[in-house]
Amino acid sequence: MMILMINIKSLFMLAVVTIIAVSCARLFSKSNSKPLAIESWANMGVDEFQAFIADPAVQLLDVRTQEEFDEGHIAGATLVDVNDSSFVEKAMAVLDPQREVAVYCRSGRRSARAANLLVAKGLKVTNLDGGVMAWQDAGKVLVK
């Protein structure tokens, strides 16, 4: 009877350890896979970004509102508001998935969100670090 009780305790402990190990493995794999997708776009400073978008193969995407765009935008930019519920669909309709995309907004927050959404669709994306505010602070021109 004593041997049977020890075996039941051992089996119970083995089951608990297995459940904990499997749960930890699942948490670890989920937490490690998500940041890879989020971090798969690049940030560039103003001068590097300006040189980058000079390449005609790069698509320039402004993700601010129409009003912000009308106040001034980087020459050659296409506007698709990231706050629009159909942002991804609209962006994919105007972007060539085979070409790199340069995104910007006012400060870099909305364009970082846009970059995450576009990367999830398989695009290669670069974000203007600091957005239009950094662009203007560096003395770069906006067009209306």
C-alpha positions as CSV (number, residue, x, y, z in Angstrom):
1,M,0.0,0.0,0.0
2,M,2.9,2.4,0.8
3,I,4.5,1.8,-2.6
4,L,1.3,2.5,-4.4
5,M,0.9,5.8,-2.5
6,I,4.5,6.9,-3.4
7,N,3.8,6.1,-7.0
8,I,0.6,8.1,-7.1
9,K,2.4,11.1,-5.5
10,S,5.2,10.7,-8.0
11,L,2.8,10.6,-10.9
12,F,0.9,13.6,-9.6
13,M,4.2,15.6,-9.2
14,L,5.3,14.6,-12.7
15,A,1.9,15.7,-14.2
16,V,2.2,19.1,-12.4
17,V,5.8,19.7,-13.6
18,T,4.8,18.7,-17.1
19,I,1.9,21.2,-17.1
20,I,4.0,24.0,-15.8
21,A,6.8,23.3,-18.4
22,V,4.3,23.2,-21.3
23,S,2.7,26.4,-20.1
24,C,6.0,28.2,-19.8
25,A,7.1,27.0,-23.2
26,R,3.9,28.4,-24.8
27,L,4.3,31.7,-23.0
28,F,7.9,31.9,-24.0
29,S,7.2,31.1,-27.7
30,K,4.3,33.7,-27.9
31,S,6.3,36.4,-26.2
32,N,9.3,35.9,-28.4
33,S,7.4,35.7,-31.7
34,K,5.5,39.0,-31.4
35,P,8.4,41.4,-30.9
36,L,10.2,40.0,-33.9
37,A,7.3,41.1,-36.1
38,I,7.1,44.5,-34.4
39,E,10.8,45.1,-34.6
40,S,11.1,44.2,-38.3
41,W,11.0,47.8,-39.5
42,A,13.7,50.4,-39.2
43,N,13.9,53.9,-37.9
44,M,16.0,56.6,-39.7
45,G,17.1,60.0,-38.7
46,V,16.2,63.0,-40.9
47,D,19.3,63.1,-43.1
48,E,19.4,59.4,-43.7
49,F,15.7,59.3,-44.4
50,Q,16.0,62.2,-46.9
51,A,18.7,60.3,-48.8
52,F,16.6,57.1,-48.6
53,I,13.5,58.6,-50.1
54,A,15.6,60.2,-52.9
55,D,15.7,56.7,-54.4
56,P,12.8,56.5,-56.9
57,A,12.2,52.9,-56.0
58,V,11.2,53.9,-52.4
59,Q,7.5,54.7,-51.8
60,L,6.8,57.6,-49.5
61,L,3.7,57.3,-47.3
62,D,2.3,60.1,-45.1
63,V,0.0,58.5,-42.5
64,R,-1.4,61.8,-40.9
65,T,-4.8,63.3,-41.5
66,Q,-5.8,65.2,-44.6
67,E,-5.7,68.5,-42.7
68,E,-2.1,67.8,-41.5
69,F,-1.1,66.8,-45.0
70,D,-2.6,70.0,-46.5
71,E,-0.6,72.1,-44.0
72,G,2.6,70.7,-45.4
73,H,4.1,67.3,-46.4
74,I,7.3,65.9,-47.7
75,A,7.4,66.2,-51.5
76,G,6.3,63.0,-53.3
77,A,4.3,61.6,-50.4
78,T,1.1,59.7,-50.8
79,L,-1.5,60.2,-48.0
80,V,-3.2,57.3,-46.2
81,D,-4.5,58.2,-42.7
82,V,-3.4,55.4,-40.3
83,N,-6.4,56.3,-38.1
84,D,-8.8,55.3,-40.9
85,S,-10.4,52.0,-40.0
86,S,-9.6,50.8,-43.6
87,F,-5.9,52.0,-43.4
88,V,-4.4,48.6,-44.4
89,E,-6.7,48.1,-47.3
90,K,-6.2,51.6,-48.6
91,A,-2.4,51.4,-48.1
92,M,-2.2,48.1,-49.9
93,A,-4.2,49.5,-52.8
94,V,-1.7,52.2,-53.4
95,L,1.6,50.5,-52.4
96,D,3.7,48.1,-54.5
97,P,4.5,45.2,-52.0
98,Q,7.7,44.6,-54.0
99,R,9.1,48.0,-53.2
100,E,10.3,49.5,-49.9
101,V,8.1,51.9,-48.0
102,A,9.1,55.0,-46.1
103,V,6.5,56.2,-43.6
104,Y,6.2,59.3,-41.5
105,C,3.7,61.3,-39.4
106,R,3.9,64.3,-37.1
107,S,6.1,62.8,-34.4
108,G,6.8,59.2,-35.3
109,R,4.2,57.5,-33.2
110,R,1.4,57.0,-35.7
111,S,4.0,56.0,-38.4
112,A,5.4,53.4,-36.1
113,R,1.9,51.9,-35.7
114,A,1.5,52.1,-39.5
115,A,4.9,50.4,-39.9
116,N,3.8,47.5,-37.7
117,L,0.6,47.1,-39.8
118,L,2.4,47.2,-43.1
119,V,5.2,44.8,-42.0
120,A,2.4,42.4,-40.9
121,K,1.4,42.5,-44.6
122,G,4.9,41.6,-45.7
123,L,6.2,45.0,-46.7
124,K,9.7,46.3,-45.9
125,V,9.2,49.6,-44.0
126,T,11.3,52.4,-42.7
127,N,10.0,55.1,-40.3
128,L,11.1,58.7,-40.1
129,D,12.3,59.0,-36.5
130,G,10.7,62.1,-35.0
131,G,8.4,62.6,-37.9
132,V,7.6,65.9,-39.6
133,M,8.6,67.8,-36.4
134,A,12.2,66.4,-36.7
135,W,12.1,67.1,-40.4
136,Q,11.3,70.8,-39.8
137,D,13.7,71.1,-36.9
138,A,16.4,70.0,-39.3
139,G,15.5,72.8,-41.7
140,K,14.0,70.5,-44.3
141,V,11.3,71.7,-46.6
142,L,7.6,70.8,-46.7
143,V,5.3,71.3,-49.7
144,K,1.7,72.3,-49.7
